[in-house]
């Protein structure tokens, strides 16, 4: 397959085989599900990391089971983003902003309070049905050129387009950039946040690999992609969510000066992002995966009961890559109401509520939502459960 950013040949690096869609939960234990190839590839020319097979976005997102959780960690991150944008001069009370992939509207709500106009665009109708704030303006569609044109005609040009944890989730990111170009003023900016390839590689976070994550962006690959459409990177910072996220700020070429923070981060990437670092990531991931599987199977052999905590997409990569099912992991505990009572694809583990987990606690929780580990552990302990221990998969397997 050719790199979709620069057109050069990709190198296959980490083949996880054919797997189920990570967020396609099953309504019964016997439901059928389709499997699709899942292989991480690397481009030596532009340092792009992407999958070699893209699942159709309509199939992935029209009936979607990821709902942004209510989380103190996320609330803190949202405040950090607002502060970063305001202090950098990217956002103020006169700003007109579009948030792509606004989900249930948590961040959009904060934008709504700090800007002149904030509009969300979200394709998943089932997620939009959970939005409780009637003041939010959310368009139920994909962010494509016709949708962008309508938004511009109705509201004029916008100052900012934000794509948080959705830009890497579509086969043709150039279409999203074209749509942004339709609504942005000449001085307008696009801010993209996604899991950062450097953190993923350095921390061995192989569970970030699933079909929705079609790309694994670095500053290098984002810069190359956007240059194809007349944009350039002008700033970046790191967010402390989802194992480490990159927040990239892009402007039309020649409109803004690059920040010193961006220049320093680009130099760091030159040192650490290469084909050998991807090979090292694969080697460490295979070792970590085997250690996790052996640990959980040995705990079962010793008579211990193990649940997973978090019906997450990344959790399904973990469980399915290790070949685990309800024989080894009895239940999955989750707080998202629309997931409870369904089954994880592949492993067919039943999702139960947090209340069930408190009433019938296991000996061990396998934290598949490890990026919320401090919050989950505090919640369990504050509920009076001092018995259950926690298996943390990254950066290496350990128990707390």
Protein Blocks (a to p, Z undefined) as FASTA:
>chain_A
ZZfklopacddfbdgbjaddfklccfbfkbccddddddddddfklopacdfbdcdfklmm
mpccbdcdddfklmmmmmmmmmmmmmnopacfkbccddehklnommmmmmmmmmmbdcdd
dfblklmmmpmblkbccddddddfklmmmmmmmnopafbdcdehklmmcfblmlmmmmmm
mmpcfkbccddddddfklmmmnopaklpcfklmbccdfklmmmmmmmnopacfbdcddde
ehiaaddddddehkaccdfklmmmmmmmmmmgcfklmmmmmmmmmmmmmmmmmmmmmmmm
nopacddehjafklmmmmmmnopafklmmbacdfbfklgopacehjlpacddfklmmmmc
cfbdcdfklmlmmmmmmmmmmnopakbccddfbfbdcdZZ
